[in-house]
Amino acid sequence: MKPLFSAFTAWSCIVLSVFAIIILTAIGTLFKIGHESMLGSINDPEDGKSVAATVFGAVVVYIGFLVFCSGQAWLHSRQRSVQLH
């Protein structure tokens, strides 16, 4: 099976996905516990748990990107090792 994207694109996607997962998990956790930094102003949302659920949904999407891009990177490494032998 041939990779769909270049190795650079696959690794860039992996790095961005990891950072997004870390950052969005932190933001979602702050909303879930009702931290003052996220819910302390009159302009902030009132229901932190529903916002957290939405943010965690985005985390699931980024986990999907991470799995797909990791597969693409693995295909590149496999293709390179086959060419060397």
ChimeraX commands (.cxc) that place a marker at each C-alpha (Angstrom):
marker #1 position 0.00,0.00,0.00 radius 0.5
marker #1 position 1.34,3.42,-0.94 radius 0.5
marker #1 position 1.12,6.46,1.35 radius 0.5
marker #1 position -1.32,9.19,0.36 radius 0.5
marker #1 position 0.76,12.09,1.71 radius 0.5
marker #1 position 4.44,12.97,1.87 radius 0.5
marker #1 position 6.53,12.02,4.89 radius 0.5
marker #1 position 6.89,15.69,5.86 radius 0.5
marker #1 position 3.12,16.18,5.79 radius 0.5
marker #1 position 2.56,13.05,7.85 radius 0.5
marker #1 position 5.08,14.08,10.52 radius 0.5
marker #1 position 3.75,17.64,10.59 radius 0.5
marker #1 position 0.26,16.26,11.14 radius 0.5
marker #1 position 1.55,14.05,13.97 radius 0.5
marker #1 position 3.23,16.96,15.76 radius 0.5
marker #1 position 0.23,19.27,15.37 radius 0.5
marker #1 position -2.16,16.56,16.52 radius 0.5
marker #1 position -0.15,15.84,19.66 radius 0.5
marker #1 position -0.02,19.52,20.59 radius 0.5
marker #1 position -3.73,19.94,19.88 radius 0.5
marker #1 position -4.60,16.92,22.02 radius 0.5
marker #1 position -2.56,18.24,24.93 radius 0.5
marker #1 position -3.86,21.81,24.73 radius 0.5
marker #1 position -7.51,20.91,24.12 radius 0.5
marker #1 position -7.45,18.36,26.93 radius 0.5
marker #1 position -6.21,21.05,29.32 radius 0.5
marker #1 position -8.85,23.53,28.13 radius 0.5
marker #1 position -11.63,20.92,28.32 radius 0.5
marker #1 position -10.59,19.95,31.83 radius 0.5
marker #1 position -10.69,23.59,32.96 radius 0.5
marker #1 position -14.21,23.94,31.56 radius 0.5
marker #1 position -15.31,20.65,33.10 radius 0.5
marker #1 position -14.20,21.58,36.62 radius 0.5
marker #1 position -15.63,25.09,36.23 radius 0.5
marker #1 position -12.33,26.88,36.72 radius 0.5
marker #1 position -12.66,30.60,37.25 radius 0.5
marker #1 position -10.34,31.42,34.37 radius 0.5
marker #1 position -12.84,29.85,31.96 radius 0.5
marker #1 position -16.18,30.68,33.59 radius 0.5
marker #1 position -15.47,33.75,35.72 radius 0.5
marker #1 position -16.66,36.54,33.40 radius 0.5
marker #1 position -20.12,37.64,32.31 radius 0.5
marker #1 position -19.15,36.96,28.68 radius 0.5
marker #1 position -18.14,33.35,29.35 radius 0.5
marker #1 position -20.46,30.37,28.79 radius 0.5
marker #1 position -22.70,29.33,31.67 radius 0.5
marker #1 position -22.60,25.56,31.19 radius 0.5
marker #1 position -18.95,24.54,31.36 radius 0.5
marker #1 position -19.72,20.82,31.17 radius 0.5
marker #1 position -21.36,21.09,27.74 radius 0.5
marker #1 position -18.47,23.22,26.48 radius 0.5
marker #1 position -16.06,20.61,27.86 radius 0.5
marker #1 position -17.96,17.86,26.01 radius 0.5
marker #1 position -17.57,19.79,22.75 radius 0.5
marker #1 position -13.86,20.35,23.36 radius 0.5
marker #1 position -13.35,16.67,24.18 radius 0.5
marker #1 position -15.14,15.86,20.91 radius 0.5
marker #1 position -12.45,17.87,19.14 radius 0.5
marker #1 position -9.84,15.86,21.04 radius 0.5
marker #1 position -11.35,12.67,19.62 radius 0.5
marker #1 position -11.10,14.13,16.10 radius 0.5
marker #1 position -7.42,14.96,16.67 radius 0.5
marker #1 position -6.82,11.44,17.99 radius 0.5
marker #1 position -8.26,10.20,14.68 radius 0.5
marker #1 position -5.87,12.51,12.79 radius 0.5
marker #1 position -2.99,11.21,14.91 radius 0.5
marker #1 position -3.82,7.58,14.13 radius 0.5
marker #1 position -4.20,8.28,10.40 radius 0.5
marker #1 position -1.03,10.36,10.14 radius 0.5
marker #1 position 0.93,7.81,12.16 radius 0.5
marker #1 position -0.18,5.20,9.66 radius 0.5
marker #1 position 1.04,7.38,6.82 radius 0.5
marker #1 position 4.42,7.85,8.52 radius 0.5
marker #1 position 4.65,4.10,9.12 radius 0.5
marker #1 position 3.92,3.43,5.43 radius 0.5
marker #1 position 6.73,5.83,4.48 radius 0.5
marker #1 position 9.20,4.10,6.79 radius 0.5
marker #1 position 8.11,0.70,5.51 radius 0.5
marker #1 position 8.39,1.83,1.90 radius 0.5
marker #1 position 11.88,3.21,2.55 radius 0.5
marker #1 position 13.05,-0.03,4.22 radius 0.5
marker #1 position 11.73,-2.10,1.29 radius 0.5
marker #1 position 13.65,0.09,-1.17 radius 0.5
marker #1 position 16.88,-0.36,0.82 radius 0.5
marker #1 position 16.69,-4.17,0.66 radius 0.5
marker link #1:1,2 radius 0.2
marker link #1:2,3 radius 0.2
marker link #1:3,4 radius 0.2
marker link #1:4,5 radius 0.2
marker link #1:5,6 radius 0.2
marker link #1:6,7 radius 0.2
marker link #1:7,8 radius 0.2
marker link #1:8,9 radius 0.2
marker link #1:9,10 radius 0.2
marker link #1:10,11 radius 0.2
marker link #1:11,12 radius 0.2
marker link #1:12,13 radius 0.2
marker link #1:13,14 radius 0.2
marker link #1:14,15 radius 0.2
marker link #1:15,16 radius 0.2
marker link #1:16,17 radius 0.2
marker link #1:17,18 radius 0.2
marker link #1:18,19 radius 0.2
marker link #1:19,20 radius 0.2
marker link #1:20,21 radius 0.2
marker link #1:21,22 radius 0.2
marker link #1:22,23 radius 0.2
marker link #1:23,24 radius 0.2
marker link #1:24,25 radius 0.2
marker link #1:25,26 radius 0.2
marker link #1:26,27 radius 0.2
marker link #1:27,28 radius 0.2
marker link #1:28,29 radius 0.2
marker link #1:29,30 radius 0.2
marker link #1:30,31 radius 0.2
marker link #1:31,32 radius 0.2
marker link #1:32,33 radius 0.2
marker link #1:33,34 radius 0.2
marker link #1:34,35 radius 0.2
marker link #1:35,36 radius 0.2
marker link #1:36,37 radius 0.2
marker link #1:37,38 radius 0.2
marker link #1:38,39 radius 0.2
marker link #1:39,40 radius 0.2
marker link #1:40,41 radius 0.2
marker link #1:41,42 radius 0.2
marker link #1:42,43 radius 0.2
marker link #1:43,44 radius 0.2
marker link #1:44,45 radius 0.2
marker link #1:45,46 radius 0.2
marker link #1:46,47 radius 0.2
marker link #1:47,48 radius 0.2
marker link #1:48,49 radius 0.2
marker link #1:49,50 radius 0.2
marker link #1:50,51 radius 0.2
marker link #1:51,52 radius 0.2
marker link #1:52,53 radius 0.2
marker link #1:53,54 radius 0.2
marker link #1:54,55 radius 0.2
marker link #1:55,56 radius 0.2
marker link #1:56,57 radius 0.2
marker link #1:57,58 radius 0.2
marker link #1:58,59 radius 0.2
marker link #1:59,60 radius 0.2
marker link #1:60,61 radius 0.2
marker link #1:61,62 radius 0.2
marker link #1:62,63 radius 0.2
marker link #1:63,64 radius 0.2
marker link #1:64,65 radius 0.2
marker link #1:65,66 radius 0.2
marker link #1:66,67 radius 0.2
marker link #1:67,68 radius 0.2
marker link #1:68,69 radius 0.2
marker link #1:69,70 radius 0.2
marker link #1:70,71 radius 0.2
marker link #1:71,72 radius 0.2
marker link #1:72,73 radius 0.2
marker link #1:73,74 radius 0.2
marker link #1:74,75 radius 0.2
marker link #1:75,76 radius 0.2
marker link #1:76,77 radius 0.2
marker link #1:77,78 radius 0.2
marker link #1:78,79 radius 0.2
marker link #1:79,80 radius 0.2
marker link #1:80,81 radius 0.2
marker link #1:81,82 radius 0.2
marker link #1:82,83 radius 0.2
marker link #1:83,84 radius 0.2
marker link #1:84,85 radius 0.2
view
